[in-house]
Amino acid sequence: MEGFMRSHPVVLLDGGLATELERQGYDLNHPLWSARLLTENPAAIRDAHLRFFDAGLSPSESRALFHRAIDLAVEARGLNGQRTGKDADKLIIGSCGPYGAYLADGAEYRGNYGVDPDVLRDFHRERLAVLLETGKVDGIVFETVPDRTEAKVIVSGVLREFPDLRGCVWLSFSCSSGSTICCGESFRDTVNEMLQLDARDRFLCGIGVNCSSPDVIIPLLCDPSPLAPSHMGSVRLIAYPNSGEQWDTHTHSWCGPRGGGAGGLADYVGGWVDGGVSVVGGCCRTFPDDIALMRSRLDERGGEGT
C-alpha cells in the first residue's frame, strides 16, 4: 500500500455501498444491514462493487461473511480488470466501522458510548483479525469513528497487536461540524493526539473525514491542515463525505438537497485537492455516477486521480 500511495498523488475512492444497494431496490432494514446480501444475494454485492470500479475508483457478522465480502470485492476488481486491462491500479481497503454501528441505534453519530475501553478494544481486535486472515486486503481503514476514546483505543491499543500494518492504516472520523467530531471533541485536538500516540509505530498513513456533510471538509482538513509539518509527507488527508442529504431518524429516510451544484460532490473536489486532500470519494447516498463525475473532474485537472 505504501508504494501505491507514493506513486499516486491523488486517489479516488468509491461511494456508499449500502445506499447504492438500496438504490438498486434491495431492502436493508435488517440487523445485518448490507451484510444480509452476502448470503441472500452475493451477486448484488459484487455487482455494486463492479459499478463503482467501472466508474473509475479504488474500493473495498461472522468470519464467513467478512471473508465473503472481501472475496466479492476481489472478484469485482478482476472483472473490472478484464474490461479495462487495468487491475494493479485498484486497491481493496478493509473497512472497520465504529462500535456505534454495531449498536444499531445511531451511536456512530454520537459517540460517548459509556463502555469500558476494553470492550472497544475487543470489538476492533476481533474484526481486524478476521479481515487480515484473508490476506487479500491492501490496507485498513477505521472509518466513521465518532469518539475520541474509541480512536485512542484503536491507535494505542489494537494496532500495536498487528505490527505488519505499519504504514497501511487510515483513520477517518464522522464529524458534526467544521470543528468537532460527533462526540463533541475538537477534531484538530483529536487528530494531534492520535498522531502523537502513533509517532513511534507509524501505523497511520491517512487521516480523514467521512459520513459527514461535504461542507465540513474544507474547515476540517484544508483551512488550515490539521497535520503538523512533520506529518505532511507521510500522512494523507482523506475526504469521502455523504451526499449532503440528511438522515431523518424518525422516518428512517434521507431528506433535503444534495450538496454542491448540478455536479454534486464533484463540485467540491477541486477545492479539496487544492487544499491538500489527496484521497477523495463519497460515503452515504453517493453512487457510481457521482464517482464517475469526480473521476472526470480530476481528469480535467490533468489526470491527477487514480
Buried (B, 14 or more C-beta within 10 A) or exposed (E): BEEBBEEBEBBBBBBBBBBBBBEEEBEBEEEBBBBBBBEEEBEBBBBBBBBBBBBBBBBBEEEEBBBBBBBBBBBBBBBBBEEEEEEEBBBBBBBBBBBBBEEEEEBBBBBBBEEEBEEBBEBBBEBBBBBBEBEBBBBBBBBBBBBBBBBBBBBBBBBBEBEEBBBBBBBBBBBBBBBBBBBBBBBBBBBBBBBEBBEEBBBBBBBBBBBBBBBBBBBBBBEEBBBEEEBEEBBBBBBBBBBBBBBEEEEEEBEEEBBBEEBBBBBBBBEBBEBBBBBBBBBBBBBBEBBBBBBBBBEEEEEBBB
